[in-house]
């Protein structure tokens, strides 16, 4: 017994002395294989902690959570982290692979000059669908009309879910009406709200949690959601040997793009490992695994040659120059416009079916 | 001396739970009540009252001249300005009310059966009632999503029967009906247990005496069992009604586009909209509404007892 205790103590001591990188990341946003290879290369351990939403991450870090080295925020969450003094400026000399990042993704309005953040991966928000059903019904998924136009929706009533996310749903409705996804013009917002209320009776649910499952079960035929989730849904449908696949395309009116970046926290216990990790992930081959295994879009130009050819053909994951023009990042909303949108959102959520 | 000792031991026993309640209930409630009068911060939370002033030192920012920039009644005004909030309250009370009533109707016969079953089986039966708690709440709700889903047996059987009468298929998942079904399922044990605890203690001799005096089955139930069980009914109703009222996970998961309840709205203020002050207003209103209801129930409960005597 004593020997066992001693062995445990020694093991614990050894683990403690080891180098550990603490990564605070999105769920399902880094393949285990990639982690293993990084651990082998840096001779360290990676401990991941996860969040499912930006607000959750911001709330935790703003409240003073410590012990993380690297965090992976979406664009609009970068300014709050910078302004609250939670992240440190990057020493670019330690990131030789930074040159691999596509210039089109650098210099975003959220962090001009990329003083604090490095683009890591992205998803697009789009329409995913049951390919067999959509073909059978002869519907066109490449327009937002498929979730907003009552004439189209009449054919798929009760088989549609939309994101339970005010920013994303209003952005889609704004683009469907021909407005900018980032508009804060009250009249345009009112139009978007009208569009949403007209379509709402045809939707089954506002859903951000289980649409992957509902799509793969065949309960839902059309879902408004994220490209990487649709990638997952399609893999799941294949694994379950369904008679249908999950297709996903960008909409002709435009789509939102969520660019996730890596940042080093001010309180990072091991900034050295943080830099090693970021530089490792900026390597083309390592970065390509984010696309090959998770289905996320890739801002890394050097990764393209390693991406599987069939994934490269999916424009929602690999938008070409033409498609990129129609992708918009959501801007940060705060203060009065945020409260105004909140009000509209409550009206949308509480409106009764007519 | 003995008196003193008694007082000390009283404090020793009631002190820790009291301290716990003060720390984790009373103080947070006061903080929330105060938050309802403040402005939201730029990045969520609340607009700070203490911060760096013009001179660069950390100081209290609010003073007698500028307090209007820091404290406001606007959040309460917003609640009453738009009828949708009140309507949502009414709807949530309606949902919770139907849930409570359904639980009562289902739980009463069950609790009565358990209380009247042979003593050696009672513990086992009670254990069976609480058995669902052994698995996680969300897993049970997800199980209901599969049961109620269009590919589930229940929906297919129901729609098969409806088709015989020439009625088109109905959607069961993502409906009001689904919300109520799952709310009833989740809360049923909370109604069964207090009812059982009450019914088990009833003196059977009373029923025998009533029978001897010529009361029929219905009269025996309505004049004796039911009035005596009212404390159990009220305890169960409170245990079901209040959590059902604040529930947000169930409407989120099975509710569809109009399953939204007051709990969802409060969650939305804190997690999505970053509007803590308005979330606090909604929470306070909900607390007040529940207190009002408890007062009414207490008043009715007293009336009920008087009838029983």
HADDOCK unambig.tbl for C-alpha pairs under 7 A between the chains (distance, minus, plus):
assign (segid A and resid 55 and name CA) (segid B and resid 271 and name CA) 6.08 0.50 0.50
assign (segid A and resid 55 and name CA) (segid B and resid 272 and name CA) 6.65 0.50 0.50
assign (segid A and resid 80 and name CA) (segid B and resid 43 and name CA) 6.21 0.50 0.50
assign (segid A and resid 200 and name CA) (segid B and resid 257 and name CA) 6.91 0.50 0.50
assign (segid A and resid 203 and name CA) (segid B and resid 257 and name CA) 6.64 0.50 0.50
assign (segid A and resid 204 and name CA) (segid B and resid 174 and name CA) 5.99 0.50 0.50
assign (segid A and resid 204 and name CA) (segid B and resid 256 and name CA) 5.27 0.50 0.50
assign (segid A and resid 204 and name CA) (segid B and resid 257 and name CA) 6.12 0.50 0.50
assign (segid A and resid 205 and name CA) (segid B and resid 174 and name CA) 6.30 0.50 0.50
assign (segid A and resid 205 and name CA) (segid B and resid 256 and name CA) 3.80 0.50 0.50
assign (segid A and resid 205 and name CA) (segid B and resid 257 and name CA) 4.46 0.50 0.50
assign (segid A and resid 206 and name CA) (segid B and resid 256 and name CA) 6.47 0.50 0.50
assign (segid A and resid 206 and name CA) (segid B and resid 257 and name CA) 5.82 0.50 0.50
assign (segid A and resid 219 and name CA) (segid B and resid 149 and name CA) 6.81 0.50 0.50
assign (segid A and resid 219 and name CA) (segid B and resid 150 and name CA) 5.95 0.50 0.50
assign (segid A and resid 219 and name CA) (segid B and resid 151 and name CA) 6.75 0.50 0.50
assign (segid A and resid 334 and name CA) (segid B and resid 42 and name CA) 6.05 0.50 0.50
assign (segid A and resid 335 and name CA) (segid B and resid 42 and name CA) 6.08 0.50 0.50
assign (segid A and resid 342 and name CA) (segid B and resid 273 and name CA) 5.93 0.50 0.50
assign (segid A and resid 349 and name CA) (segid B and resid 258 and name CA) 6.83 0.50 0.50
assign (segid A and resid 349 and name CA) (segid B and resid 260 and name CA) 6.53 0.50 0.50
assign (segid A and resid 350 and name CA) (segid B and resid 84 and name CA) 7.00 0.50 0.50
assign (segid A and resid 350 and name CA) (segid B and resid 88 and name CA) 6.98 0.50 0.50
assign (segid A and resid 350 and name CA) (segid B and resid 258 and name CA) 6.61 0.50 0.50
assign (segid A and resid 350 and name CA) (segid B and resid 260 and name CA) 6.39 0.50 0.50
assign (segid A and resid 352 and name CA) (segid B and resid 258 and name CA) 6.59 0.50 0.50
